[in-house]
Amino acid sequence: MRINFYNEFAKTVENKPQKIAVYDGDASVSFSQLHERELKLAECISNANGNKIKTPVGVFLQKSTDSIAADIGIIHTGNFYMNLDVKYPEERLSNIFKIVEPSCLVTSSKYKAILEKIDATIPLIVVDEITNNSISKEIEKRLSDNLSKLIDTDPLCLINTSGSTGTPKGVVLNHRSFYDFLDCSVETWNLGDDEILSSLSPAIFDIFSYELTLLMAKSAAIMIVPENFAMFPVRILELMNKHKATFLFWVPTIMVNIANMGLLDKVDIPSLKHIWFAGEVFPTKQFNVWYRKFKGQARFVNLYGPIEITLDCTWFEITKEYDENKPLPIGFACKNTDILILNDKNELVGKNEEGELCVRGTGLAMGYYNNLEKTAAAFVQNPLNGSYPELIYRTGDVALVNDEGEIIFKGRKDTLIKHSGYRIELSEIEHIIMNKLKLVKNCCVVYNWSKKEITLIYENDTELDVAALRKQLALDLPKYMMPTAYIYMKELPRGGTGKIDRALLNKQVNQG
């Protein structure tokens, strides 16, 4: 019986100790070497948090062999990891720590002072200060005992996502839900053992956590793509060719850039067998460039799902070029998942009728950490089932089912967007600008879907200098949440109730 992913990793280490587990720059480590690193980290974590289990442990490291070893070591202790972006503003980190209260943090000496400044009470494990002495049999038994107390619905990881009040929400995902998606992907798309993953997503993304489960359970190698390669994407393709990458699972933004720059004509990657994408809409014109390059060689899969669904809940394998004026379908429900598209009366819609996409199944997240109120608002009783408790997640996305039975994504129902793969609550940006920083009299943040721009429309007595405004916002907003377009208005339009007419502003921005 499969209970937790550390047991899968232990089997992989036993069966394939010398196989490469991670390619990290010019270095590579085998599964046995990775095991040695995570084992020592597991000892330090267990000592630091008093041998607690089922608690969140933060990782404040750049994506690297050390961060991968930290995640596995945390799982080994019977706890769950929370990867953090080293570029997060201090205020955002402080808010996360106040809500999540991690039992300890894994970091390096480079970031030690930053974390101690934010909260000196959280124990730190500093990876470059750890000695390489082997651990005792007593510690190994303690870790084994911790794992024996877990069940498959215990948490694997916590992923922070944007919140409407300016405070991030920590989504808790368990072992079982990742097993469910792993089984679905292996069976549906014939993923084999020993895949070589071109790992581009930041460690705070759910895609990375899926790659980690492939490493642990399917002996896949993670090829870390250096962050600065995004500026020179041809280097990503060259790295993939060098290490014979077989699999990529990316947010479409970088794929659009590669297509627009004509880079697929410059580098061949004959090893590539699986091309997956999710997190935002992939424009059909640029998708067709990829399809023409790799048709007959690789399988293309468009996936969809918010973080509350453990990675993704629908899939569509694309086997042809599409009309550039038509969107790519998001397809069909994943195994052990059911999609309900409901109208405003909580009734199932008919074909070609739009409604809110809702999800039920094993893949549902456990909820938001230390936030029962928001959990109860998002994970609700299935309105189609009045006989027994059954939760669904209301995504806030609008979709329909076409005549072919394919689900088509139509857009957002509210202010929640996906931008460069990040899930962003636009009202969180408004909250920080208005209530925290008090930079303008009033504002509305909308998304320009065609230009993929976060647009700040603000009301003020005078127009502000954009460079100065951006500098102030950068103190509180991560780079991916920063507005890229700024519109000044003497007075924002309002509806009959006096509220800002968001729909009108959204229409104006998206119609040019």
C-alpha positions in Angstrom: 0.0 0.0 0.0 1.3 3.4 -0.9 1.2 5.8 2.0 3.8 8.5 1.4 6.3 9.6 -1.3 9.4 9.1 0.9 8.8 5.3 0.7 8.8 5.7 -3.1 12.1 7.6 -2.9 13.7 5.0 -0.7 12.8 2.2 -3.2 14.3 4.3 -6.1 17.5 4.8 -4.1 17.7 1.1 -3.4 17.1 0.1 -7.0 19.0 2.8 -8.9 21.6 4.3 -6.5 24.0 5.4 -9.2 21.5 6.8 -11.7 21.6 10.6 -12.0 18.8 12.3 -10.0 19.6 16.0 -10.5 21.4 18.0 -13.2 22.3 21.3 -11.6 24.6 23.6 -13.7 27.8 21.8 -14.3 27.2 19.4 -11.5 25.1 16.3 -11.2 24.2 14.0 -8.3 23.1 10.4 -8.2 20.2 9.1 -6.2 22.5 7.7 -3.5 24.2 11.1 -3.2 20.9 12.9 -3.0 19.8 10.4 -0.4 22.9 11.3 1.7 22.1 15.0 1.5 18.4 14.6 2.4 19.2 12.2 5.3 21.5 14.7 7.0 18.9 17.5 6.5 16.2 15.3 7.9 18.2 14.8 11.0 18.7 18.6 11.4 15.0 19.3 10.8 13.9 16.7 13.3 16.2 18.1 15.9 15.2 21.7 15.2 11.5 21.2 15.4 11.6 18.9 18.4 10.8 15.8 16.3 7.3 17.1 15.5 5.4 15.6 12.5 2.7 17.0 10.2 4.0 20.5 10.6 5.0 22.9 7.8 8.7 23.4 7.2 9.8 26.3 5.0 12.5 26.2 2.4 14.1 29.5 1.6 16.6 28.6 -1.1 17.2 29.1 -4.7 16.0 26.2 -6.8 18.9 23.8 -6.6 20.1 20.3 -5.6 20.0 21.6 -2.0 16.3 22.7 -2.3 15.4 19.4 -3.7 17.2 17.6 -1.0 15.5 19.8 1.6 12.0 19.0 0.3 12.7 15.3 0.4 14.3 15.5 3.8 11.2 17.3 5.1 9.0 14.6 3.8 11.4 12.0 5.4 10.7 13.6 8.8 7.0 13.2 8.5 6.4 16.9 7.8 5.4 18.9 4.7 7.4 21.4 2.8 6.6 25.0 1.9 8.9 26.4 -0.8 9.4 30.1 -0.6 10.6 32.5 -3.3 13.9 34.1 -2.2 12.8 37.3 -4.1 9.6 37.7 -2.0 9.4 41.1 -0.3 10.0 41.0 3.5 6.4 42.1 4.2 5.0 39.1 2.2 7.3 36.7 4.0 6.3 38.1 7.3 2.6 37.7 6.5 3.2 34.0 5.5 5.1 33.3 8.7 2.4 34.8 10.8 -0.3 32.6 9.2 1.6 29.4 8.6 3.9 29.4 11.7 6.5 27.0 10.2 8.2 24.8 12.7 11.6 25.6 11.2 13.2 27.0 8.0 15.8 25.5 5.7 18.0 28.2 4.2 21.7 29.1 3.4 24.0 31.6 5.1 23.2 34.0 2.2 19.7 34.5 3.5 20.1 33.9 7.2 20.1 37.5 8.2 17.0 38.3 6.2 15.0 35.5 7.9 16.3 36.4 11.4 15.2 40.0 10.8 11.7 39.0 9.8 11.2 36.5 12.7 14.1 35.5 14.9 12.0 32.9 16.8 11.8 30.4 13.9 14.6 27.8 14.1 16.9 27.9 11.0 18.8 25.0 9.4 21.6 26.5 7.3 22.6 24.0 4.6 26.2 25.3 4.1 26.8 25.0 7.9 25.9 21.4 8.2 28.7 18.9 8.7 28.7 15.7 6.6 29.0 13.3 9.5 26.8 10.2 9.1 23.7 10.0 11.2 23.2 7.5 14.0 21.0 4.4 13.9 18.9 6.1 16.6 18.1 9.0 14.3 17.3 6.6 11.4 14.8 4.7 13.6 13.3 8.0 14.8 12.6 9.0 11.2 11.3 5.6 10.3 8.9 5.7 13.3 7.7 9.2 12.2 6.9 7.9 8.7 5.0 4.9 10.2 2.5 7.3 11.8 1.5 8.9 8.5 -1.5 8.1 6.3 -1.9 9.0 2.7 -4.2 12.0 3.4 -1.5 13.7 5.5 0.0 16.8 3.8 2.9 16.6 1.3 3.3 20.3 0.7 1.9 23.7 1.2 1.8 26.2 -1.7 1.2 29.9 -1.1 -1.2 31.6 -3.5 -2.5 35.1 -3.7 -5.2 36.3 -1.3 -7.8 39.1 -1.8 -7.0 40.8 1.5 -3.3 41.3 0.8 -2.3 38.1 2.7 -1.4 34.9 0.9 -3.3 31.7 1.3 -1.5 28.5 1.9 -3.0 25.6 -0.1 -2.4 22.2 1.6 -2.0 19.2 -0.8 -1.7 15.6 0.4 0.2 12.5 -0.7 -3.0 10.8 -2.0 -3.9 13.5 -4.4 -0.4 13.5 -5.9 -0.6 9.8 -6.2 -3.9 10.2 -8.0 -2.4 12.6 -10.6 0.7 10.6 -10.9 -1.3 7.5 -11.7 -3.5 9.4 -14.2 -0.5 10.8 -16.0 1.5 7.6 -16.2 -1.5 5.6 -17.5 -2.9 8.2 -19.8 0.2 9.5 -21.5 2.5 6.6 -21.1 5.1 8.3 -18.9 8.0 5.9 -18.3 10.6 5.4 -15.6 13.8 7.4 -16.0 12.3 10.4 -17.8 14.6 13.5 -17.9 12.6 16.5 -16.9 13.4 20.0 -18.2 12.5 21.7 -15.0 11.8 25.4 -15.7 9.0 26.2 -13.1 10.0 27.9 -9.8 10.1 25.6 -6.8 7.0 27.5 -5.5 4.9 26.2 -8.4 2.8 23.0 -8.2 4.4 21.8 -11.5 7.7 21.6 -9.6 6.1 19.5 -6.9 4.8 17.1 -9.6 8.3 16.9 -11.0 9.6 16.0 -7.5 7.1 13.2 -7.2 8.3 11.8 -10.6 11.8 11.9 -9.3 10.9 10.1 -6.1 8.5 7.5 -7.5 9.5 7.1 -11.1 13.3 7.6 -10.9 13.0 10.7 -13.2 16.0 13.1 -13.4 15.3 16.8 -12.7 17.4 19.0 -15.0 17.3 22.4 -13.4 17.0 25.2 -15.9 18.9 28.2 -14.5 16.6 31.2 -13.9 18.6 33.6 -16.1 18.1 31.3 -19.1 14.6 32.8 -19.5 16.3 35.9 -20.9 18.1 33.7 -23.5 15.6 30.9 -24.2 17.8 29.3 -26.9 20.1 28.3 -24.0 17.2 26.3 -22.5 16.8 24.3 -25.7 20.6 23.8 -25.9 20.6 22.5 -22.3 17.7 20.1 -23.1 19.6 18.8 -26.1 22.8 18.4 -24.0 21.1 16.3 -21.3 18.7 14.5 -23.7 15.6 15.8 -22.0 12.4 13.7 -22.7 9.8 15.8 -20.9 8.8 19.4 -20.4 5.8 20.8 -18.4 5.9 24.6 -18.8 3.7 27.6 -18.5 3.1 28.8 -22.1 4.7 32.2 -21.7 8.2 30.9 -22.4 6.9 28.7 -25.2 5.3 31.7 -26.9 8.6 33.6 -26.7 10.5 30.6 -28.2 8.0 30.3 -31.1 8.0 34.1 -31.8 11.8 34.1 -31.9 12.0 31.2 -34.3 14.3 29.3 -32.0 12.8 25.9 -32.7 14.4 26.0 -36.1 17.9 26.5 -34.5 18.0 23.6 -32.1 16.9 20.0 -32.5 15.9 18.0 -29.4 15.4 14.4 -30.8 15.0 13.0 -27.2 11.8 15.1 -26.4 8.8 12.8 -26.1 6.3 14.7 -23.9 5.3 18.4 -24.2 2.8 19.6 -21.6 1.6 23.0 -20.7 -0.7 24.6 -18.2 -1.2 27.7 -16.0 -2.5 30.0 -18.7 -3.9 30.0 -22.2 -1.5 29.0 -24.9 -2.2 31.2 -28.0 -3.1 28.8 -30.9 -0.8 30.5 -33.4 2.3 29.9 -31.3 1.2 26.4 -30.3 1.0 25.5 -34.0 4.7 26.4 -34.4 5.6 23.9 -31.7 3.3 21.3 -33.2 4.8 21.5 -36.6 8.3 21.1 -35.1 7.5 18.1 -32.9 4.5 16.3 -34.5 5.1 12.6 -34.7 7.9 12.8 -32.2 6.2 14.1 -29.0 2.8 14.0 -27.4 1.2 17.4 -26.7 -1.1 17.8 -23.6 -2.9 20.9 -22.6 -3.8 20.8 -18.9 -6.0 23.0 -16.7 -6.6 23.4 -13.0 -6.2 25.8 -10.1 -3.8 24.9 -7.3 -6.8 23.8 -5.2 -7.1 20.8 -7.4 -3.6 19.3 -6.9 -2.0 20.4 -10.2 -4.7 19.9 -12.8 -8.1 18.4 -13.3 -8.7 18.4 -17.1 -6.5 17.4 -20.0 -6.6 17.5 -23.8 -4.1 15.7 -26.0 -3.6 17.7 -29.2 -3.0 15.7 -32.3 -3.5 18.4 -35.0 -3.0 22.0 -35.8 -5.8 24.3 -34.8 -7.4 27.3 -36.5 -5.4 30.3 -35.1 -8.7 32.1 -34.3 -10.0 29.3 -32.1 -8.8 28.4 -28.5 -7.3 25.1 -27.7 -9.7 22.9 -25.7 -8.9 22.0 -22.1 -10.6 18.7 -22.8 -11.8 16.2 -20.4 -11.8 15.4 -16.7 -8.7 13.6 -15.3 -9.1 10.1 -13.9 -11.0 10.1 -10.6 -12.2 13.6 -11.2 -15.6 15.0 -12.1 -16.2 18.4 -13.7 -19.5 20.2 -13.0 -20.3 23.3 -15.1 -23.1 25.1 -13.1 -25.2 28.1 -13.9 -26.3 30.8 -11.4 -29.0 28.5 -10.2 -26.5 25.7 -9.4 -27.9 23.6 -12.3 -25.8 21.7 -14.8 -25.6 23.7 -18.1 -26.4 22.2 -21.5 -23.9 21.9 -24.4 -22.5 25.2 -25.5 -23.9 26.9 -22.5 -21.5 28.8 -20.2 -21.3 28.3 -16.5 -18.8 28.1 -13.6 -16.4 25.2 -13.7 -16.6 23.2 -10.4 -14.6 20.1 -9.5 -15.1 17.1 -7.3 -12.7 14.2 -6.7 -9.6 12.9 -4.8 -7.5 15.7 -6.3 -9.2 18.4 -4.2 -6.8 20.2 -1.9 -7.3 19.9 1.9 -8.0 23.6 2.2 -6.2 26.7 3.3 -3.8 26.4 6.2 -5.0 28.1 9.4 -7.9 29.6 7.5 -11.0 27.6 8.0 -13.3 30.4 7.0 -11.9 30.8 3.5 -11.7 27.1 3.2 -15.4 26.8 3.9 -16.2 29.5 1.4 -14.2 27.8 -1.5 -14.8 24.1 -0.8 -18.5 23.8 -0.6 -21.2 21.1 -0.5 -22.1 19.8 -4.0 -25.4 21.5 -4.7 -26.4 18.5 -6.9 -26.1 16.1 -3.9 -28.4 16.5 -1.0 -28.0 13.0 0.4 -24.5 13.0 2.0 -21.5 15.3 2.5 -19.6 15.8 -0.7 -17.3 18.8 -1.3 -16.7 20.5 -4.6 -14.3 23.4 -5.4 -15.7 26.4 -7.2 -13.0 27.6 -9.5 -14.5 30.9 -10.5 -13.6 30.1 -14.1 -16.2 30.2 -16.9 -16.3 27.2 -19.3 -18.6 25.3 -21.6 -18.8 21.9 -23.3 -18.9 22.0 -27.1 -20.6 19.6 -29.5 -17.6 17.3 -29.4 -17.9 17.0 -25.6 -14.7 19.0 -25.1 -14.5 21.5 -22.3 -13.6 25.0 -23.5 -12.2 27.6 -21.1 -13.9 31.0 -21.6 -12.3 33.2 -18.9 -12.5 34.4 -15.3 -15.7 34.9 -13.4 -14.1 37.4 -11.0 -10.7 39.0 -10.4 -8.6 35.9 -10.1 -6.2 35.4 -13.0 -3.3 33.2 -14.1 -0.3 35.3 -15.2 3.0 33.8 -16.2 1.9 30.7 -14.4 1.2 32.4 -11.1 -2.3 32.5 -9.7 -3.0 36.2 -8.8 -5.9 37.8 -7.0 -6.1 41.3 -8.6 -7.9 42.6 -5.5 -4.8 41.8 -3.5 -2.8 44.3 -5.6 -5.6 46.8 -5.1 -5.6 46.2 -1.3 -1.8 46.8 -1.0 -1.9 50.0 -3.2 -5.0 51.4 -1.5 -5.0 50.2 2.1 -1.4 49.5 2.9 0.7 51.9 0.9 -2.1 54.5 0.4 -0.5 55.6 -2.9 -3.7 56.8 -4.7 -7.3 57.9 -3.8 -8.8 54.9 -5.5 -7.9 52.2 -8.0 -8.9 49.2 -10.0 -6.6 46.5 -11.3 -7.7 44.6 -14.5 -6.1 42.1 -16.8 -5.5 42.7 -20.5 -5.8 39.2 -21.9 -4.5 39.9 -25.4 -1.4 41.7 -24.2 -1.0 39.6 -21.0 -0.7 42.8 -18.9 -1.7 43.6 -15.4 -3.2 47.1 -15.7 -3.5 49.5 -12.9 -6.2 52.2 -13.4 -6.0 54.8 -10.6 -7.9 57.8 -9.4 -5.9 60.7 -7.9 -5.7 64.5 -7.8 -2.6 64.4 -10.0 -1.0 61.9 -12.2 1.9 60.0 -10.6 5.3 59.3 -11.9 5.2 55.7 -13.1 8.9 54.9 -12.3 8.5 56.2 -8.7 5.2 54.3 -8.3 6.8 51.1 -9.5 9.7 51.6 -7.1 7.2 51.9 -4.2 5.2 48.9 -5.3 8.3 46.7 -5.6 8.7 46.9 -1.8 5.5 44.9 -1.3 4.7 43.1 -4.5 6.6 40.2 -6.1 7.8 40.9 -9.6 5.1 38.7 -11.2 2.3 40.8 -9.5 3.7 44.2 -10.6 1.4 46.1 -12.9 2.9 46.6 -16.4 0.5 49.2 -17.6 -0.7 52.4 -15.7 -3.8 54.5 -16.6 -4.6 57.7 -14.7 -8.1 59.0 -14.4 -9.5 62.0 -12.5 -12.4 59.9 -11.5 -13.1 56.2 -11.9 -16.5 55.2 -13.4 -19.0 53.9 -10.9 -22.2 52.0 -11.1 -25.6 52.7 -9.5 -24.5 51.5 -6.1 -21.4 53.8 -6.1 -19.0 50.9 -6.6 -16.3 51.1 -9.2 -17.6 49.8 -12.5 -15.0 47.1 -12.9 -16.8 45.5 -15.8 -16.7 48.7 -17.8 -13.0 49.3 -17.1 -12.2 45.7 -18.0 -14.1 46.0 -21.3 -12.3 49.3 -22.1 -8.8 47.8 -21.5 -9.5 44.6 -23.4 -11.1 46.4 -26.4 -8.2 48.8 -26.7 
